[in-house]
């Protein structure tokens, strides 16, 4: 047998066995994230350092035992080499970026569908006899409510069965229920079907961040996350433009769902042909199956296959609850998830009232009013493309200044210090220029600033969360998406009442103040104390010490 394919691989390629998973929380990324092998700063407390040293020693002992056991197991299938081309991080740059673009196209689909009906709400309400503004908002935002629950289930499944199968299956679910929306005969049917279409459409939100972690090293993730993060925000901005054109030219809201389903079908076809699996444990399992078939040796297996049925069930249960556990126990996730929920809620408020603002206050026709969403699209694009480069630059620069040249996830936070000011400023400009009915360019400038700040904020938050817990990136982002989507669902429900009571000026001032009170201090607090929070976390400690095992 070719020893390069089994346990003779260097220690860097060895994986911990599932039996030790509770003691040594790592997976096949462990040899790659060396950025997380960090020494405590000089200002750390003696007690904190002692506790971390004790944890480090314990995990190192467990890892050493694992390594000794695996070296004697001639049937263990690993990468075989740190430079193995089977490892997604060793794929060519062109290949990795092609996969990123494809996953981003999936991620664009559901946010696009979430907002396409915004210009058609009046037409739908007229056909179904809906008079309540809350019920109208429900038809729009129930899709976003599904984003809160879908990733909490789908993200752990991707960490068990791989990214590709979960993404493709969920996309089929989205297409089926979205077609059902187009055939709805009542507002209740439409609302329920929109929820289930949103569940299927939420898969890219669960898969995308994990895929980025599979493909890129920490110092490269900023630009990749910039492209991936652009889709969930650009989609809601493009959707109303398409929906407004359909409403005005076709006079038929049902085509909104049929056209978005066509896009979903095209994306699914391309994905079936071109989208590869990127999750390392799943790739290794497939490698083991192939070797068993080629060699006839049925004992060949990966570390993740060496478990009985009861252990598999326990792993499934553990993985399904992990996003909830992370959300309940990790302060970093809690802070950034709440921050993103406020921002996401503000974004969907703008998406809900944008058409009404320019239709009623500026007397524009639906297709013309929907063109104002271009300002949001421009802002999201600028924030994503410039922001990604700024994040990578700050990470490399601050890492180079360290004597040990080791990066910290907090090195990606400087951009957040700026964007946390930009998007509240954008809300203020949008609100007060609309209040006084200035030239239409005024609200659009405010909307563009808001979108630029929002995009930069989402980019940094997601990139930072992935770097804090790269081995559980899908579960971490699922936890953040859960809270974020609740904000996107709830905020539009009270928006009409708020604007009727306060007007555009003071209504948006309230939103700006709330976002500023939470958003502006957060990056400074995390930059100063993020290391200490990670040092106290057994999940983050597992990531760092996994990288330190040579």
C-alpha positions as a printed Julia matrix, in Angstrom:
550×3 Matrix{Float64}:
   0.0    0.0     0.0
   1.07   3.55   -0.69
   2.18   4.78    2.72
   1.83   8.39    1.68
  -1.88   7.89    1.79
  -2.04   6.55    5.35
  -0.43   7.07    8.69
   3.08   7.78    7.48
   1.98  11.36    6.75
   3.67  14.09    8.76
   2.16  14.98   12.08
   0.77  18.14   10.53
  -1.6   16.05    8.43
  -2.84  13.84   11.26
  -6.36  14.24   12.57
  -7.68  13.64   16.11
 -10.01  10.7    16.51
 -13.65  11.41   17.29
 -13.35   9.55   20.6
 -11.24  12.43   21.88
 -13.42  15.15   20.36
 -14.67  16.49   23.68
 -11.13  16.82   25.0
  -9.53  18.09   21.85
 -11.96  20.26   19.84
 -10.37  20.34   16.44
 -10.78  19.01   12.95
  -8.9   18.75    9.77
  -8.03  22.44    9.71
  -5.69  21.95   12.65
  -2.5   21.95   10.65
  -3.5   25.03    8.7
  -4.54  27.82   11.1
  -1.11  28.54   12.55
  -2.17  32.14   12.88
  -3.96  31.11   16.05
  -0.83  29.96   17.82
  -0.62  33.14   19.85
   1.39  34.14   22.87
  -0.41  36.17   25.57
   0.21  39.9    25.51
   2.46  41.32   28.17
  -0.49  42.95   29.91
  -2.34  39.62   30.56
  -3.04  38.74   34.16
  -1.05  36.05   35.96
  -4.15  34.0    36.73
  -5.37  34.12   33.15
  -1.97  33.09   31.83
  -1.72  30.24   34.31
  -5.17  28.96   33.4
  -4.4   29.1    29.7
  -1.02  27.43   30.14
  -2.72  24.62   32.04
  -5.29  24.22   29.25
  -2.58  24.32   26.62
  -0.56  21.64   28.4
  -3.58  19.41   28.81
  -4.6   19.7    25.17
  -1.04  19.16   24.02
  -0.86  15.94   26.06
  -4.09  14.71   24.52
  -2.85  15.6    21.03
   0.45  13.83   21.61
  -1.37  10.69   22.65
  -3.57  10.95   19.57
  -0.52  11.35   17.36
   1.17   8.29   18.84
  -1.98   6.22   18.39
  -2.47   7.33   14.8
   1.14   6.71   13.83
   0.66   3.04   14.71
  -2.57   2.79   12.71
  -1.59   1.79    9.19
  -5.22   1.94    8.05
  -5.8    5.61    8.88
  -6.38   7.76    5.78
  -5.09  11.33    5.95
  -4.05  14.03    3.47
  -0.73  12.26    3.04
   1.15  15.57    2.72
   0.77  19.17    3.91
   0.9   20.16    0.22
  -1.75  17.69   -0.91
  -3.87  19.06   -3.75
  -6.85  17.29   -2.23
  -6.81  19.89    0.54
  -9.02  22.82   -0.57
  -6.55  25.38    0.76
  -3.92  23.98   -1.6
  -6.1   24.37   -4.69
  -5.02  26.98   -7.22
  -6.02  30.55   -6.51
  -8.21  30.61   -9.62
 -10.03  27.45   -8.53
 -10.66  28.74   -5.01
 -12.0   32.06   -6.26
 -14.21  30.32   -8.82
 -15.78  28.3    -6.01
 -16.21  31.5    -3.97
 -18.01  33.19   -6.87
 -20.31  30.19   -7.32
 -21.21  30.0    -3.64
 -21.8   33.76   -3.65
 -24.25  33.35   -6.54
 -26.24  30.95   -4.37
 -26.06  33.45   -1.53
 -27.4   36.2    -3.79
 -30.53  34.22   -4.68
 -32.48  34.15   -1.43
 -31.86  37.78   -0.36
 -32.86  38.79   -3.88
 -36.1   36.84   -3.53
 -36.67  38.26   -0.05
 -37.09  41.83   -1.31
 -38.4   41.45   -4.86
 -42.0   41.68   -3.69
 -41.47  45.03   -1.89
 -42.73  47.12   -4.86
 -45.61  44.65   -5.35
 -46.98  44.74   -1.79
 -49.67  47.26   -2.72
 -50.75  45.16   -5.72
 -50.77  41.93   -3.68
 -52.69  43.6    -0.85
 -55.27  44.9    -3.29
 -55.82  41.44   -4.8
 -56.07  39.67   -1.43
 -57.88  42.45    0.41
 -55.08  43.11    2.92
 -55.42  46.43    4.75
 -53.2   45.97    7.81
 -49.68  47.4     7.42
 -48.4   44.69    9.78
 -49.87  41.95    7.59
 -48.31  43.56    4.53
 -44.92  43.65    6.24
 -45.35  40.0     7.27
 -45.62  38.96    3.64
 -42.23  40.56    3.08
 -40.36  39.76    6.28
 -41.56  36.2     6.99
 -38.99  35.11    4.41
 -36.28  36.71    6.54
 -37.68  35.06    9.68
 -36.84  31.7     8.1
 -33.22  32.85    7.81
 -33.11  32.78   11.62
 -34.01  29.1    11.94
 -32.71  27.45    8.78
 -28.96  27.92    9.38
 -29.24  26.68   12.97
 -30.11  23.25   11.56
 -28.35  23.34    8.21
 -24.96  24.62    9.42
 -24.3   21.63   11.72
 -25.45  19.29    8.95
 -22.78  20.74    6.65
 -20.2   19.88    9.32
 -21.38  16.25    9.2
 -22.28  15.59    5.56
 -20.35  18.26    3.71
 -21.22  21.62    2.2
 -22.31  20.57   -1.29
 -25.17  18.16   -0.56
 -26.79  20.5     1.97
 -26.56  23.47   -0.39
 -28.0   21.63   -3.39
 -30.84  19.95   -1.49
 -31.91  23.18    0.18
 -31.88  25.02   -3.13
 -34.38  22.51   -4.53
 -36.57  23.18   -1.5
 -36.4   26.92   -2.16
 -37.39  26.53   -5.82
 -40.37  24.28   -4.98
 -41.89  26.57   -2.34
 -41.07  29.73   -4.29
 -43.05  28.37   -7.24
 -45.85  27.72   -4.76
 -45.76  31.39   -3.76
 -46.48  32.32   -7.35
 -49.62  30.18   -7.26
 -50.89  31.47   -3.89
 -54.59  32.31   -3.62
 -54.53  34.19   -0.31
 -52.2   36.28    1.82
 -52.04  33.45    4.39
 -50.87  30.96    1.76
 -48.3   33.41    0.47
 -46.94  34.14    3.96
 -46.6   30.45    4.91
 -45.04  29.43    1.6
 -42.62  32.37    1.81
 -41.46  31.07    5.18
 -40.66  27.59    3.84
 -39.01  29.04    0.73
 -36.87  31.09    3.11
 -35.85  27.94    4.99
 -34.53  26.44    1.77
 -32.98  29.71    0.72
 -31.13  30.08    4.02
 -28.67  27.29    3.23
 -26.09  29.55    1.52
 -26.04  31.7     4.64
 -25.09  28.59    6.61
 -22.64  27.2     4.05
 -20.87  30.28    2.7
 -18.81  31.32    5.71
 -17.69  27.76    6.33
 -16.71  27.41    2.69
 -14.55  30.53    2.91
 -12.83  29.04    5.98
 -12.29  25.79    4.03
 -10.64  27.55    1.11
  -8.58  30.44    2.48
  -5.96  31.18    5.1
  -6.84  33.89    7.65
  -4.76  36.57    5.94
  -6.65  35.93    2.65
 -10.17  35.74    4.01
 -10.9   39.47    4.02
 -11.16  39.79    0.25
 -12.98  36.46   -0.1
 -15.41  37.41    2.67
 -15.9   40.76    0.93
 -17.23  39.01   -2.15
 -19.31  36.52   -0.18
 -20.73  39.18    2.17
 -21.7   41.37   -0.78
 -24.37  38.94   -1.96
 -26.68  38.95    1.11
 -26.75  42.76    1.04
 -26.65  43.41   -2.7
 -29.54  40.98   -3.25
 -32.09  43.0    -1.24
 -31.02  46.13   -3.12
 -31.34  44.58   -6.6
 -34.55  42.7    -5.83
 -36.88  45.72   -5.66
 -35.46  47.08   -8.93
 -36.43  43.86  -10.72
 -39.71  43.65   -8.83
 -40.61  47.26   -9.64
 -40.03  46.67  -13.35
 -42.19  43.52  -13.28
 -45.03  45.32  -11.48
 -45.05  48.27  -13.88
 -44.43  46.48  -17.18
 -46.12  43.1   -16.66
 -48.82  44.26  -14.22
 -48.52  40.84  -12.57
 -46.84  40.17   -9.23
 -46.78  36.37   -9.7
 -43.99  36.68  -12.28
 -41.75  37.87   -9.45
 -41.7   34.36   -8.03
 -41.48  32.59  -11.35
 -38.49  34.65  -12.49
 -36.63  34.15   -9.19
 -37.32  30.39   -9.44
 -35.78  30.37  -12.92
 -32.66  31.97  -11.5
 -32.62  29.34   -8.75
 -32.9   26.54  -11.29
 -30.05  27.94  -13.39
 -27.84  28.28  -10.33
 -28.66  24.73   -9.27
 -27.72  23.37  -12.7
 -24.38  25.19  -12.67
 -23.74  23.99   -9.11
 -24.41  20.36   -9.98
 -21.87  20.59  -12.81
 -19.16  22.75  -11.25
 -19.45  23.07   -7.46
 -16.96  20.79   -5.64
 -17.02  19.65   -2.03
 -14.8   21.87    0.14
 -15.26  20.45    3.66
 -12.0   18.6     4.5
 -13.49  15.78    6.66
 -15.97  14.92    3.91
 -13.22  14.96    1.26
 -11.16  12.57    3.39
 -14.13  10.24    3.8
 -14.54  10.08    0.04
 -10.83   9.39   -0.31
 -11.15   6.5     2.15
 -14.11   5.02    0.26
 -12.15   5.18   -2.98
  -9.1    3.52   -1.41
 -11.22   0.74    0.09
 -12.64   0.03   -3.35
  -9.25   0.15   -5.06
  -7.29  -1.91   -2.52
  -9.97  -4.19   -1.15
  -8.82  -3.26    2.36
 -12.05  -2.58    4.25
 -10.15  -1.46    7.34
  -9.08   1.79    5.69
 -10.91   4.74    7.21
 -10.57   8.34    8.35
 -10.56   9.45   11.95
 -14.2   10.49   11.56
 -15.39   7.06   10.49
 -13.97   5.25   13.51
 -17.17   5.37   15.53
 -20.22   3.2    16.14
 -23.86   4.12   15.56
 -24.39   5.44   19.08
 -21.33   7.67   18.74
 -22.64   8.94   15.4
 -26.0    9.8    16.98
 -24.26  11.58   19.83
 -22.2   13.57   17.35
 -25.35  14.53   15.44
 -27.01  15.71   18.64
 -23.9   17.62   19.67
 -23.58  19.29   16.29
 -27.24  20.29   16.14
 -27.1   22.13   19.46
 -23.66  23.69   18.92
 -24.91  26.97   17.35
 -27.24  27.5    20.31
 -24.47  26.68   22.78
 -22.08  29.08   21.08
 -24.69  31.81   21.09
 -25.46  31.27   24.76
 -21.85  31.03   26.0
 -19.64  33.17   23.77
 -19.74  36.93   24.53
 -18.02  37.83   21.26
 -20.77  36.14   19.24
 -23.48  37.71   21.41
 -22.19  41.26   20.98
 -21.66  41.07   17.23
 -24.9   39.16   16.62
 -26.95  41.85   18.4
 -25.07  44.55   16.52
 -25.74  42.87   13.17
 -29.41  42.34   14.12
 -29.88  46.09   14.6
 -28.11  46.85   11.35
 -30.03  44.16    9.42
 -33.3   45.42   10.86
 -32.49  48.98    9.76
 -31.65  47.7     6.3
 -34.98  45.9     5.91
 -36.83  48.95    7.19
 -35.27  50.93    4.35
 -36.16  48.18    1.9
 -39.76  48.24    3.11
 -40.3   52.02    3.01
 -37.98  52.98    0.15
 -40.56  52.48   -2.59
 -43.21  54.32   -0.53
 -40.83  57.19    0.23
 -40.09  57.89   -3.4
 -43.53  56.88   -4.67
 -45.69  58.98   -2.33
 -43.34  61.79   -1.28
 -41.6   62.25   -4.63
 -44.53  61.07   -6.82
 -42.45  58.58   -8.81
 -43.88  55.62  -10.73
 -43.04  52.09   -9.39
 -40.31  51.36  -11.95
 -38.73  54.79  -11.45
 -39.04  54.63   -7.66
 -37.36  51.23   -7.64
 -34.32  52.7    -9.4
 -33.48  54.52   -6.18
 -32.4   51.15   -4.8
 -29.35  51.56   -7.03
 -27.91  53.87   -4.37
 -28.02  50.98   -1.9
 -26.42  48.67   -4.45
 -23.61  51.18   -5.07
 -22.99  51.51   -1.34
 -22.94  47.76   -0.76
 -20.55  47.25   -3.68
 -18.15  49.96   -2.51
 -18.24  48.72    1.06
 -17.55  45.14    0.02
 -14.79  45.7    -2.48
 -12.92  48.41   -0.61
 -13.65  46.92    2.79
 -12.26  43.5     1.94
  -8.95  44.99    0.87
  -8.78  47.24    3.94
  -9.37  44.26    6.25
  -6.61  42.21    4.61
  -4.25  45.21    4.67
  -4.82  45.96    8.35
  -4.4   42.3     9.25
  -1.08  41.99    7.38
   0.22  45.33    8.64
  -0.55  44.71   12.31
   0.77  41.16   12.07
   4.06  42.41   10.61
   4.49  44.73   13.58
   4.37  41.83   16.02
   7.8   40.48   17.04
   6.57  36.91   16.6
   4.72  37.75   13.34
   1.62  35.98   14.62
  -1.75  37.42   13.68
  -4.72  38.05   15.95
  -8.37  38.04   14.84
  -8.64  41.51   16.41
  -6.32  42.84   13.71
  -9.35  42.87   11.4
 -11.35  45.25   13.6
  -9.96  48.72   12.64
 -12.34  49.01    9.69
 -15.28  48.39   12.03
 -14.25  51.44   14.07
 -14.91  53.58   10.98
 -18.0   51.86    9.57
 -19.77  51.94   12.94
 -19.89  55.74   12.48
 -20.62  55.83    8.75
 -23.91  53.96    8.65
 -25.65  55.91   11.46
 -24.58  59.07    9.64
 -26.15  57.7     6.49
 -29.43  57.06    8.32
 -29.49  60.65    9.58
 -28.86  62.1     6.12
 -31.49  59.84    4.53
 -34.1   60.57    7.19
 -33.84  64.36    7.35
 -33.47  64.96    3.6
 -36.59  62.83    3.05
 -38.4   64.63    5.87
 -37.89  68.0     4.22
 -38.38  66.62    0.69
 -35.1   67.93   -0.62
 -33.87  66.95   -4.07
 -34.15  63.2    -4.6
 -30.35  62.89   -4.6
 -30.28  63.75   -0.87
 -31.98  60.57    0.43
 -29.98  58.54   -2.08
 -26.69  59.92   -0.76
 -27.75  59.0     2.78
 -28.82  55.52    1.64
 -25.51  54.99   -0.15
 -23.54  55.97    2.96
 -25.68  53.68    5.08
 -25.11  50.8     2.67
 -21.34  51.4     2.55
 -21.12  51.36    6.34
 -23.44  48.38    6.62
 -21.43  46.35    4.13
 -18.15  47.14    5.87
 -19.68  46.23    9.22
 -21.03  42.88    8.02
 -17.74  42.1     6.32
 -15.65  42.71    9.44
 -18.08  40.97   11.79
 -18.27  37.82    9.68
 -14.55  37.71    8.98
 -13.75  38.23   12.65
 -16.18  35.54   13.8
 -14.76  33.04   11.31
 -11.22  33.75   12.55
 -12.21  33.46   16.21
 -13.59  29.93   15.68
 -12.52  28.71   12.23
 -13.19  25.04   12.94
 -16.82  25.82   13.72
 -17.25  28.64   11.21
 -20.6   27.38    9.9
 -22.06  27.02   13.41
 -20.71  30.41   14.5
 -22.22  32.21   11.51
 -25.47  30.26   11.95
 -25.72  31.62   15.49
 -25.05  35.15   14.25
 -27.5   34.78   11.36
 -30.17  33.57   13.79
 -30.1   36.79   15.81
 -29.5   38.96   12.75
 -32.5   37.55   10.92
 -34.78  38.09   13.89
 -33.87  41.77   13.6
 -34.56  41.73    9.86
 -37.97  40.18   10.55
 -39.08  42.28   13.52
 -37.95  45.8    12.6
 -40.15  46.23    9.48
 -43.21  45.24   11.51
 -43.06  48.38   13.67
 -41.56  50.66   11.0
 -44.86  51.97    9.54
 -46.18  52.91   12.98
 -42.87  54.51   13.94
 -42.72  56.66   10.83
 -46.36  57.71   11.2
 -45.66  58.84   14.77
 -42.19  60.35   14.34
 -41.78  61.03   10.65
 -38.75  60.18    8.52
 -36.42  62.57   10.34
 -36.89  61.58   13.96
 -37.7   57.97   13.09
 -34.33  57.45   11.43
 -32.63  59.45   14.18
 -33.87  56.9    16.72
 -32.48  54.07   14.59
 -29.16  55.88   14.19
 -28.82  56.48   17.94
 -29.58  52.86   18.83
 -27.07  51.54   16.3
 -24.42  54.05   17.4
 -24.8   53.3    21.13
 -24.12  49.61   20.55
 -21.96  49.75   17.42
 -19.41  52.45   18.13
 -17.99  51.07   21.42
 -18.02  47.41   20.29
 -14.88  47.34   18.07
 -12.81  49.19   20.68
 -13.92  46.85   23.46
 -13.26  43.74   21.36
  -9.89  45.05   20.18
  -8.77  45.53   23.76
 -10.42  42.55   25.44
 -11.08  40.11   22.58
  -7.95  38.12   23.4
  -9.03  37.6    27.0
 -12.5   36.48   25.97
 -11.01  33.98   23.54
  -8.53  32.76   26.15
 -11.41  31.88   28.47
 -13.3   29.99   25.76
 -12.68  26.27   25.42
 -13.81  26.47   21.79
 -11.38  29.23   20.8
  -8.62  27.68   22.92
  -9.16  24.45   21.05
  -8.64  26.26   17.76
  -5.42  27.92   18.89
  -3.88  24.85   20.47
  -4.82  22.71   17.52
  -2.61  24.97   15.45
   0.25  24.66   17.89
   0.57  20.89   17.65
   3.4   20.2    15.26
